Amino acid sequence: MTADKLSVQVAINSWRSTVERVNKMLSNLPDDQLLKEVAPGRNRVVYLLGHLTAAHDAMFPILGLGERLHPELDAIFVSNPDKTEAQPPVGELRKYWEEVNGKLLAQFATLSPDEWLLRHNAMSEEDYAKDPTRNRLAVLLSRTNHMSYHLGQMTLALK
Amino acid sequence: MTADKLSVQVAINSWRSTVERVNKMLSNLPDDQLLKEVAPGRNRVVYLLGHLTAAHDAMFPILGLGERLHPELDAIFVSNPDKTEAQPPVGELRKYWEEVNGKLLAQFATLSPDEWLLRHNAMSEEDYAKDPTRNRLAVLLSRTNHMSYHLGQMTLALK
């Protein structure tokens, strides 16, 4: 494996293992426990699940990997706080989560190491020219950390 | 910047920005608030601060960057749960956190891109030969995620 391919593979492994940790946690939380707040007065697990699904879904256009599958989630789980918008049933959200992550991981494999180091689409050509570290790989690491951040919170709802 | 150098730089940026987020959170938490549990019956912020400091300190030998600065933290913040061992004063822990992260970041800059892709010291030669993604870069990403995970929890103690 070449050095640049190895770096990208390490980053994708880190993403995948974090998704697997979330999946494991979700499999240990029955639907009614997903409706628990992670701490008193804080987000419910179900909100964080929708929030992560929306953030991952937004990666398709940012990484140039096609259209979003569920743009409707943004208004419910990103632009507005928990308990203000009507949410899809928990079972649907679990399906969206699987669907978005399954397609993302398949799409990641279509990018070459060089393509991972190209500008991401939330970045202008000008800003990218000033800072070439604002690339697709940076988006992948940023979203992996975002997922870990909320995983740490969701885990608090486990018994 | 060469492709492999760029990948490593993206990973180090991700580490650094996560440390900065923790620092910002800590600067917003007076010492007495560090003694709060992140959720009822869960770890206190001060324990998670010690836990992260111990985990980062352990990166020196794992990455081949020298001796640990505070090996004594493991017994208090890794091997044993919160509220079982006598802890250093909060002010001391804040200093250790700064000290360990400052030295780590300086040491990161001494590794070449190729060295980041070499085996880390918690890995045998044999296992590394089977899976070359078990390298220093993987340790960096794993510890960045670990920090994000607990940052998500510590943030719950903010008002």
Interface residues (C-beta under 8 A of the other chain):
Chain A: M1 A3 D4 L6 S7 V8 Q9 V10 A11 N13 S14 T18 V38 A39 P40 R42 P113 D114 W116 L117 P132 T133 N135 L137 A138 L141 S142 T144 N145 H146 S148 Y149 H150 L151 G152 Q153 L156
Chain B: M1 A3 D4 L6 S7 V8 Q9 V10 A11 N13 S14 T18 V38 A39 P40 R42 P113 D114 W116 L117 P132 T133 N135 L137 A138 L141 S142 T144 N145 H146 S148 Y149 H150 L151 G152 Q153 L156
